[in-house]
Each structure stands twice: as C-alpha cells, then as structure tokens.
Amino acid sequence: MQTIWALLAIWFVALAGTVAAESSAEIRERRPDLFHPESGLRIDRHRAPVPQDVPLPAQRVSALKAKRLMARGAVVLDVYGAAQSRYDELDGTWLVHGPRQSLPGATWLPEVGRGVLEPAMASYLEREMERLTEGAKARAVIVFCVADCWMSWNAAQRIAGLGYLRVYWLRNGTDGWRELGWPLEPVLPVPVTLD
C-alpha cells in the first residue's frame, strides 16, 4: 500500500510541476531582459517559477528516475546559493550558517548556477566536476537546487556545455524530494580551491 501512495505522490508532484509551467523559450521571449543574450542563461531573479523544460543536451528528470540514477552511481550535485553568496578568499571556505538539508550523497557547490560566473567560480565548477566524475564525461550528473530556483537550470546547461553527456535537471530539487517523504541529509559546501 505504501508503494501505491508513493507512486501517487510522485505522479501528483510531477503533474503539479507541469500544469502551469511555461517553456523556457516562452519565458525568454516574454522577458528577454532576464537572460544573457549569448549564453541564454538566466541572469536575474533566480528565485522565480522555473520552466517545464531545460534546453538540450541537458534533460529534465523525475524524482523517481533521479533516485534510480543515484542507485547506479550518478553524481548528485546541489547548486543552492550560499547564504552570503561569498567564500572566504583566504581559505576558500563558504560563509554559510550551517549544513543544508540535501539529497542523500549530494555534493554542494554553491553559486555555480549564476547566469554569469566570475573566473574563480568557473574554475571551481570545472575542477569539482572533474573530481566528482573522475574524468568520466559519460557519468550521469543530477543537478538540483530547490523549487522555483533557476540556479539548477543554469548549472545543468553549463555542465552540459563542459562536455558532460548525461546531465539531468531535477526541477523541484530538495523541495520536491521532501514532498515525496524521501529523506534528506546534511551537507556542507565544498571549499573553493584557491590558485
């Protein structure tokens, strides 16, 4: 009986997330000022309703499929923004109030979902992706944040642009995971390696 309720909850969350959502092309056409003219990434108002899709080669993934991919060794990447959006330039540690509740086994890389990255953050993302995937560009990568956060939408595309072949965007992130009654666990952000 629990399995039936869990499947119904997954279906309801998936349905609720697609009924009223626009496509990314529709949003960009309506509000071009919110997007970078060349990259197409969202550069302003990162906390707003997200589209129903993510441009290829990244692809949207359901929570159930994400869970299956995780069981097969996918990289689970949380890109939720840091509370103060900065790291300490002396030692690379993030200025956060404490651990974040995230998907099991997730790695937290704050701020890599901004529409435009400063060079240090772009290098941080590239180094961490290389480390997390052990250089395997075909390894599945699940990118998420929270519901109504464009950071994961941006990051999924940015990671696919780095040549990773199986990039999945978990649209409702930790909020959707929690709504399904699935456990979250504390995670701290990976420090920025300073050159």
Sequence and secondary structure as in RCSB ss.txt:
>XXXX:A:sequence
MQTIWALLAIWFVALAGTVAAESSAEIRERRPDLFHPESGLRIDRHRAPVPQDVPLPAQRVSALKAKRLMARGAV
VLDVYGAAQSRYDELDGTWLVHGPRQSLPGATWLPEVGRGVLEPAMASYLEREMERLTEGAKARAVIVFCVADCW
MSWNAAQRIAGLGYLRVYWLRNGTDGWRELGWPLEPVLPVPVTLD
>XXXX:A:secstr
 HHHHHHHHHHHHHHHHHHS   HHHHHHH GGGB TTT  B S  SS   S   TTSEE  HHHHHHHHHTT E
EEE    TTS B TTT  B  SS EEESTT EE TTTTSSS  HHHHHHHHHHHHHHHTT TTS EEEE BTT H
HHHHHHHHHHHTT S EEEETTHHHHHHHTT   EEE B      
